[in-house]
Amino acid sequence: MDRNRARGRWRAAPAIGKKPSPRIFAGGGSQDFSLAGGLQAVSGYIKGGNYSPVPGDASAWVMLHDRWVSGTRYAQDGWIKRNTDSSYLVFAEWNPGDRMLWVSGPQFSHTYEVDALADNSYQFWYDGFAWFTTTGGQGWWPNQTEYFSESHDQASHFPGSIGYEIEHWLLSAKNNEQWVSADLSSGWLINDSSGQIVGRSIVSAHDFYTWDRRCSDAPTG
């Protein structure tokens, strides 16, 4: 794959965090880690979906986050579909508001991972391949993992539809040099003031589905 294909930089949208902005629609979960510096990576498989319309953007991702500074210190990796895209893209987004897009049209399900490296840079992985690394000295260390589907506009198609849900599964974190399954039992969250958009069903503490309650269309990719 051409690493330079479909890549660019945009002003990033706010991260979800524990208290997402009311204008963001989200469904997923988070897990807190108490030992600063012990949390090293986050990973998960996420199903893709080329849904439309997307007037703003829709995405599904895994994230490392500093929960004490919600919305400004984060590094996330996953897929995104915007109104300017014919298909969905692999993306990385990190503090202080940078976004890198990589390759278009990933099919089926893939693994996404973010690593916090020793020089305080963040490295983004796609199906076992490290495709981008930030500069070092980012100025923060993670103490929370997050796993979410998200959209930014009420008219946008939230990830998934009835009968064609988006699955997040085999979610895990690397803490103190050990990979462990995610435990989202205390961090489940739906952000949808209307109650009519975000669907989410919990399979286990490290497995869930999301969908748009208003839609029953099949994804095209």
N, C-alpha and C positions, 0 to 999 in steps of 0.2 A: 504493500500500500504506500502511496505517496504521502509522506509526512507533511508536505507543504500544501496538499490539496485541502480546499475549504477551510483554511485557517485564517484567523484574524483576531482583533482585540476590540472589545467593547466595554463600556461602563457596566459593571456588574450590578445585578439586582440584589436586594438584601437577602442574606441567608435566612433560613427558617428559624433556627434557634428554639428555645423553650417558649418564647412569646412572639410568634410571627406577626407581622403587620396584618391588620384586618383585610387589606386589599389583596393578600396572597391566599390562594386556596391550596391546602396541603393535607396529605394523609400519610402517616407513617409512625415512626417512633424513634426514641433516642435512649442512650445509656450513659450515665455519668461515671467517671473514674476519679477517685479521690487523690491519687498520688500524682502530683505534677511531674511531668517528665517520664512517667511510666508508660503512657499510652503512645504507641509507635505507629500503628497503622489501622486502617479500616478496609473491609472488603465485602463484596456481595455479588451474587448473580442477579441481573435484572432483565426481564423480558422487554423486548423492543415493541414499538407500535407507531406506525406512520398515520396518525389520525389527523383529521381536519374538520372544521376550520380552526385555525390558531391565530386569532388577531394579535395576541401578544406573544407569549411563548409558553410551552409546556415542557416539563422535564421530569426525569427520574434519576436518582443519584444516591451515592454514599458520601459521607463527609466527616472530616475531623474538625473540631470546633472548640473554641475557648468559651465555655458557657458563662463565664463571669463578664465577658464583654460581648453580649449577644449582637449578632448581625454585622460585626466588623472584623472578626478574627476567625477565619474558616478556610478550608481547602476541600473542594468537592469535585467528584468525578462521576460522570454518567452520560446519559444521552439527553439531547434537547431538540425540540422542533419549534421553529419560529415561522412567522407568516411569510418570510422571504425564502424559506427553504422548501425544496421539492421533496426532500426526504429528511429524516432525522440524522443528527450528527453526534459524534462523541465529543464531549467538551470537558475542560478543566476550568475551574473558577476559584480564585483565592484572594485573600486580603492583600492589598488595600483596594480591590475593585478591578482586578484584571481577569479577562476571560480569553482562553485559547480554544479554538475549534480545530478539530483534526480531520476526520474522514466521514464522508456521507454514506448513508444507506446501510448501516450494520443490520444484519438480518437475525431473526430469532432471539436467542438469549446469550448474554455475554457477562463476563466477570469484570468488575470495576474495582480499583483499589487506590488508596491514597496512603503514602508513607511519609512520616516525619523523620527526616534524616538528621544526622549528628551535627551538621553545619547549620541547622535551623532552616533548611530549604524543605520544600514539599515536592514529592515525586508522584506522578499520576500514571496508573497502569491500566491497560486494556487487554484482556485475554492473556495475561502473563507477560505482556511486553510493556516496558517502561517507555512511554511515548513523550513525556515532557517533565522537566524539573525546573522549579523556580530558582531564582537566585537565593543564596544563603542569607542568614541574618534577618529573617522575616519578623522577629521581635515578639513572638508568642509561641507557646507550646500548647498542644491540645489536652483537654480533660473531659471530652465528651465525643461520642460517635452519634451520627444521625443517619437515618435511612428514610427517604421520602419520595413521593410523587408530588408534583407541584404545578400550578398554573397561575398566571398573573392577571387574568382578565375574565370576567364573568361570561363573556361570549366565547372564550377559548374552550377547546376540547380538553378537559382534564384527562390525564393519562389512563387509558383503559376504557372499556365500555361494557355494557351488560352482555355477558356471555363471552367476552373477549378481554378478560381482566389482565392487568399488568401484575406480574408476580415479582416480589423481592424475596429471595430465599438464600439459604446457606450464608446468612449474614454473620460476620465475625469481626473480631478486633484482636490486634496484637498488643498485649500489655505485659511489660516486664519480660520481653523476649519470648512470650508464649502466645500462640494463637488460641483463642477461646470463642465459642459460639456466643453471639449477641444475646443479651437478656433485656428485651424491651418491655418487660412486664410492668415496670414502673414508669415508662416513658411514652406510652402510646398517646398519639395526638391527632385530632382532626381539626383543621382550621377552615370553617365554612359557616359563616353566620347565617346563610340562607337555609342550610340543612338540605339543599336540593341538588348539590353538585358533587361533593366528594363522597364516594363510596369506598369503604375499606373493610375487609374481613381479616381476622387474625387466625392463622393456622397454628402457629407456635410462637414462642418468645423470639424466634429468629426467622420467621416466615410470614408474609402477609400479601394480600392482593389489594389493588386499588382499581377503581373504575369511575367513569362519569355516570351519575345516576340518570341523566337525561338522554343517554345515547345507547344504541344497540348495534352500531355499525362495526364491521370487521376492519382491522387495520390492513393497509395495503402493502405493508412491508415489515 
